[in-house]
Amino acid sequence: MNEFIPYIATFSYFVFKIAYWLILVWVVASWLIMFQVMSPGSPIFQNIQQAVQPIIKPFRWARIGMLDLSPIVAILVLDFLMNVVHQYI
């Protein structure tokens, strides 16, 4: 089992990295929608939102008034997990 740990760690690292970048793209796309540069009905945004919502959902408690901090919290958690997993690569 010990010989598989680097492979599992590498796979986990890349999954966390993809989730990290998807959240960043989703945040930028939501800003573009807010400034009416992009349509909320566009298929690209819909696909990214479907991928990101399960990641963001556990962090929806992080709000200050109307400001949603859940993407920031999710990115910080993913960064922490990437740093932990990177030790085993």
BELZIVEN-V886667 format. One record per residue. N is the residue number from 0. RES is the residue in three letters. SS is DSSP state (a for helix, b for strand, c for the rest). PHI is phi in degrees with one decimal (999 if undefined). Layout:
n	res	ss	phi
N	RES	SS	PHI
N	RES	SS	PHI
This chain:
n	res	ss	phi
0	MET	c	999
1	ASN	a	-64.9
2	GLU	a	-74.3
3	PHE	a	-90.1
4	ILE	a	-59.7
5	PRO	a	-62.5
6	TYR	a	-69.5
7	ILE	a	-65.0
8	ALA	a	-65.1
9	THR	a	-64.5
10	PHE	a	-60.9
11	SER	a	-62.5
12	TYR	a	-59.6
13	PHE	a	-68.5
14	VAL	a	-64.5
15	PHE	a	-64.4
16	LYS	a	-66.5
17	ILE	a	-64.3
18	ALA	a	-62.5
19	TYR	a	-57.1
20	TRP	a	-71.3
21	LEU	a	-63.2
22	ILE	a	-64.8
23	LEU	a	-62.7
24	VAL	a	-64.3
25	TRP	a	-63.6
26	VAL	a	-64.0
27	VAL	a	-63.7
28	ALA	a	-63.7
29	SER	a	-67.0
30	TRP	a	-66.8
31	LEU	a	-63.7
32	ILE	a	-68.4
33	MET	a	-61.6
34	PHE	c	-92.2
35	GLN	c	57.9
36	VAL	c	-87.7
37	MET	c	-128.6
38	SER	c	-90.3
39	PRO	c	-67.7
40	GLY	c	-90.8
41	SER	c	-66.7
42	PRO	a	-62.4
43	ILE	a	-63.7
44	PHE	a	-65.1
45	GLN	a	-61.7
46	ASN	a	-66.5
47	ILE	a	-65.1
48	GLN	a	-64.3
49	GLN	a	-64.7
50	ALA	a	-76.9
51	VAL	a	-86.4
52	GLN	a	-55.4
53	PRO	a	-64.6
54	ILE	a	-77.6
55	ILE	a	-77.8
56	LYS	a	-52.5
57	PRO	a	-65.2
58	PHE	a	-105.6
59	ARG	c	-66.9
60	TRP	c	-70.4
61	ALA	c	-84.8
62	ARG	b	-131.9
63	ILE	b	-124.7
64	GLY	c	63.8
65	MET	c	-90.3
66	LEU	b	-87.7
67	ASP	b	-93.1
68	LEU	c	-97.9
69	SER	a	-60.9
70	PRO	a	-64.5
71	ILE	a	-66.6
72	VAL	a	-63.5
73	ALA	a	-63.7
74	ILE	a	-65.1
75	LEU	a	-64.0
76	VAL	a	-65.6
77	LEU	a	-63.5
78	ASP	a	-63.9
79	PHE	a	-61.6
80	LEU	a	-63.7
81	MET	a	-64.4
82	ASN	a	-66.7
83	VAL	a	-66.3
84	VAL	a	-68.1
85	HIS	a	-62.2
86	GLN	c	-66.5
87	TYR	c	-97.3
88	ILE	c	-83.3
